[in-house]
Amino acid sequence: MTCGACSVSVQSALTTVKGVKSADVSHEKGLATVVYDDETNNEQQLREAINKTGFKAEPNQEKK
């Protein structure tokens, strides 16, 4: 993502996914934080929603 409009586009796509409670997208960090109901959807569905916006979504590689 290169600008704020990019992050707004991704955030909008995520918030339209059923079961998503909130989405915070940072174009500076290239990171999306999503709170969702895992009984309604899964990470793959969220990545697909992001990919449809033209950006490639990958799982966070950070250790928890």
Backbone as a ProteinNet text record, in pm:
[ID]
protein_1_A
[PRIMARY]
MTCGACSVSVQSALTTVKGVKSADVSHEKGLATVVYDDETNNEQQLREAINKTGFKAEPNQEKK
[TERTIARY]
84.2	0	89.4	47.8	131	69.2	-58.6	-122.9	-240.4	-293.9	-407.9	-531.5	-549.2	-664.5	-656.7	-535.9	-516.6	-565.8	-525.5	-566	-716.7	-776.6	-921.9	-992	-939.7	-996.9	-993.1	-879	-864.9	-954.7	-957.1	-1041.3	-1188.3	-1229.6	-1368	-1401.9	-1311.4	-1334.4	-1345.7	-1262.8	-1265.9	-1393.8	-1437.9	-1556	-1684.9	-1680.7	-1800	-1810	-1704.9	-1706.3	-1791.1	-1886.5	-1974.2	-1891	-1919.5	-1849.4	-1733.1	-1691.8	-1583	-1639	-1578.3	-1623.4	-1550	-1421.2	-1345.1	-1222.5	-1175.3	-1055	-977.9	-849	-761.1	-648	-632.7	-533.9	-435.7	-306	-201.1	-120.7	-125.7	-45.1	102.1	133.9	273.4	340.2	267.7	322	290.3	194.8	151.4	85.4	5.9	-49.5	-197.9	-274.2	-415.8	-439.6	-509.1	-548.3	-699.4	-745.6	-888.1	-941.7	-1052.3	-1123.8	-1247	-1259.8	-1370.6	-1419.5	-1539.2	-1600.2	-1550.2	-1468.8	-1410.8	-1510.7	-1631.2	-1736.2	-1806.1	-1791.7	-1856	-1762.2	-1633.7	-1537.4	-1398.8	-1301.1	-1165.5	-1064.1	-937.2	-832.3	-825.5	-848.6	-843	-947.8	-1066.6	-1172.3	-1134.3	-1067.8	-1023.2	-913.9	-819.7	-714.2	-774.3	-875.1	-940.5	-1007.1	-1068.3	-1131.4	-1025	-909.1	-799.8	-747.1	-726.3	-673.4	-763.3	-893	-987	-968.3	-903.9	-878.1	-752.8	-680.2	-558.9	-431	-443.1	-326.4	-310.1	-187.8	-162.2	-158.4	-244.8	-251.1	-174.9	-93	-17.4	-34.2	-31.8	-43.5	76.1	53.1	158.8	258.6	386	489.6	544.5	492.1	537.6	503.3	595.2	569.9	488.6	392.4	307.9	360.6
-116.8	0	124.1	220.3	339.2	466.7	461	584.5	553.9	658.8	644.8	590.6	627.1	576.1	424.8	373.4	228.1	159.3	213.1	152.5	163.6	273.2	289	184.2	158.8	59.1	-80.4	-115.6	-246.6	-254.4	-149.1	-147.7	-162.8	-94.3	-103.5	-245.5	-306.9	-445.1	-539.6	-520.5	-608	-590.3	-467.3	-444.5	-490.6	-520.6	-574.2	-726	-789.4	-935	-966.1	-1056.2	-1093.3	-1147.8	-1099.8	-1146.3	-1058.8	-963.5	-873.1	-766.7	-757	-660.7	-528.5	-534.9	-412.3	-445	-343.4	-357.2	-226.2	-236.8	-121.3	-148.4	-63	-84.6	31.6	0.2	101.2	86.7	189	180.2	200.1	273.2	293.8	161.9	79.2	-48.4	-163.7	-140.8	-249	-360.4	-321.8	-417.2	-391.1	-499.3	-490.2	-572	-511.5	-581.3	-595.4	-720.2	-747.1	-826	-779.9	-853.7	-912.1	-1044.6	-1109.6	-1231.1	-1275.5	-1393.6	-1515.7	-1598	-1712.6	-1825.3	-1811.5	-1907.7	-1868.6	-1741.9	-1691.5	-1698	-1668.8	-1670.6	-1708.9	-1709.8	-1748.4	-1656.3	-1675.5	-1589.2	-1594.8	-1710	-1721.9	-1633.2	-1628.2	-1542.2	-1395.2	-1358.7	-1220.6	-1187.5	-1279.9	-1257.9	-1244.6	-1325.1	-1316	-1179.4	-1125.9	-993.5	-887.6	-898.6	-804.8	-822.1	-945.5	-972.3	-916.4	-914.1	-859.6	-709.5	-641.8	-498.7	-472.7	-579.9	-564.9	-572.7	-593.7	-608.2	-754	-795.7	-933.3	-941.7	-1024.1	-1041.9	-1166.6	-1151.6	-1264.5	-1265.4	-1384.1	-1389.8	-1320.5	-1265.2	-1199.9	-1306.2	-1284.3	-1381.3	-1358.6	-1258.1	-1225.5	-1336.3	-1371.5	-1471.1	-1407.2	-1480.5	-1427.5	-1470.7
0	0	0	-75.8	-90.2	-35.2	2.5	49.4	141.6	199.3	288.3	219.1	92.5	17.5	1.4	-11.4	-21.7	105.9	219.6	346.3	367.2	322.7	333.4	247.2	129.7	40	103.1	160	224.5	347.9	427.8	547.7	510.1	407.3	361.9	318.2	244.2	199.6	318	417.9	535.3	616	632	715.1	649.2	519.2	453.8	467.1	516.5	536	658.9	641.9	752.4	868.5	988	1107.4	1149.4	1064.2	1101.2	1194.5	1312.9	1412.9	1398.2	1362.4	1338.6	1254.3	1182.5	1100.8	1107.9	1135.5	1139.4	1041.5	942	836.9	834	836.3	832.5	704.4	618.5	496	528	635.2	673.4	711.9	786.4	833.3	736.8	646.7	558.2	636.8	736.2	830.7	854	858.5	892.5	1018.8	1113.2	1235.1	1230.9	1238	1220.3	1339	1393.5	1497.2	1430.1	1437.7	1368.3	1445.9	1411.1	1470.7	1394.6	1460	1389	1365.4	1415.3	1382.4	1252.1	1212.1	1091	971.3	993.1	883	934.9	844.5	882.8	814.8	849.9	795.7	643.6	585.8	440.1	374.2	429.5	373.9	385	493.7	509.8	409.2	388.4	288.6	149.4	118.3	-12.6	-31.4	73.6	64.8	35.2	99.2	73.6	-67.7	-109.7	-243	-352.8	-329.5	-428.4	-448.2	-353.4	-367.9	-450.5	-486	-565.3	-484	-355.6	-269.2	-229.4	-202.7	-163.3	-11.8	43.2	188.4	228.8	329.4	383.2	534.4	594.9	741.6	806.4	922.5	998.4	1044.3	1020.5	1056.5	1196.2	1267.3	1400.6	1497.5	1583	1687.8	1798.2	1850.5	1958.2	2092.2
[MASK]
++++++++++++++++++++++++++++++++++++++++++++++++++++++++++++++++

